[in-house]
């Protein structure tokens, strides 16, 4: 099976913020789009694997396990719908399985996401 891999740098965000740096989530979306814009388009079934590397400040004492992975995935997949999945009917509905992990980045500079998409069939366009 064929796979596509990418490393996207930046601080992962899920939901929009109501305090603090209000445009930070949009910056993360922009980073995802920028980091995947030149990748192959996928228009058939695939498996998404993503590891979110969250900076230390995403693990405060009242949230010791970090951001909700489902919220991180929603923003991530929506951004991929503008790039990798932009030609697929239903955009990110081509994902038939997801493996998502979140880990604490050792340093803030290592924050981001590792993406792997495994193509189930070869119905892709370049």
C-alpha positions in Angstrom: 0.0 0.0 0.0 1.1 3.5 -0.8 1.4 6.1 2.0 2.0 9.9 2.2 3.9 11.4 5.1 4.4 15.0 6.3 5.6 16.8 9.3 3.7 20.0 10.2 5.3 22.4 12.6 3.4 24.7 14.9 1.2 24.5 18.0 -1.8 22.2 17.5 -5.2 23.6 18.3 -8.7 22.2 18.3 -11.5 24.6 19.1 -11.4 28.3 18.7 -10.2 30.3 21.7 -12.3 32.8 23.7 -9.3 34.3 25.6 -5.6 34.9 25.0 -4.2 34.6 21.4 -7.5 34.4 19.6 -5.9 33.9 16.1 -3.7 31.0 17.2 -6.1 28.3 16.1 -6.3 29.9 12.6 -2.5 30.0 12.5 -2.5 26.2 13.1 -5.1 25.7 10.3 -2.9 27.8 8.0 0.2 25.7 9.0 -1.7 22.5 8.1 -2.8 23.9 4.8 0.7 25.2 4.0 2.3 21.8 5.0 0.0 19.7 2.9 -0.8 21.9 -0.1 1.9 20.3 -2.3 1.0 16.7 -1.4 -0.7 14.3 -3.7 -4.5 14.6 -3.9 -6.5 11.6 -2.5 -9.9 10.8 -3.8 -10.5 7.3 -2.5 -10.5 5.4 0.7 -7.6 5.9 3.1 -6.4 5.5 6.6 -5.3 8.6 8.6 -2.6 8.4 11.2 -1.6 11.5 13.1 0.5 12.2 16.1 0.0 15.6 17.7 3.1 16.9 19.5 1.7 19.4 22.1 3.8 22.0 23.8 4.2 21.8 27.6 1.6 24.6 28.2 -1.1 22.4 26.7 -0.9 20.2 29.8 -1.9 22.5 32.7 -2.7 21.1 36.1 -6.5 21.2 35.4 -6.0 19.4 32.0 -3.1 16.9 32.8 -3.7 14.9 29.6 -3.8 17.8 27.2 -6.3 18.9 24.6 -9.2 16.7 23.5 -7.9 14.6 20.6 -11.3 14.6 18.9 -11.2 18.4 18.8 -7.6 18.4 17.4 -8.7 15.9 14.7 -11.7 18.0 13.7 -9.6 21.1 12.8 -6.9 18.9 11.3 -9.3 17.0 9.0 -11.1 20.1 8.0 -7.8 21.7 6.9 -6.9 18.6 4.9 -10.3 19.0 3.2 -8.8 22.1 1.6 -5.7 20.4 0.4 -5.1 16.6 0.2 -8.9 15.8 0.1 -10.0 18.8 -1.9 -10.9 16.7 -5.0 -12.5 13.8 -3.1 -16.3 13.6 -3.0 -17.2 14.4 0.6 -13.7 15.7 1.3 -12.4 14.0 4.5 -15.2 11.3 4.3 -12.7 9.3 2.3 -11.0 8.5 5.7 -12.2 5.0 6.7 -10.0 4.6 9.8 -8.2 7.0 12.1 -5.4 6.5 14.5 -4.7 9.6 16.5 -2.2 10.1 19.3 -1.2 13.1 21.4 2.1 13.4 23.1 4.0 16.1 25.0 6.6 17.8 22.9 10.0 17.8 24.5 10.5 21.4 23.5 8.1 24.0 22.2 10.0 24.0 18.9 9.1 20.3 18.4 5.3 21.1 18.6 3.3 20.1 15.5 1.9 17.0 13.9 3.2 13.9 12.1 0.8 12.9 9.4 0.6 9.6 7.5 -2.1 8.7 5.1 -2.3 5.2 3.8 -4.0 4.9 0.5 -6.3 1.8 0.3 -6.5 1.8 -3.4 -4.7 3.7 -6.1 -7.6 6.0 -7.1 -5.5 9.2 -6.7 -4.7 12.0 -9.0 -1.4 13.9 -9.0 
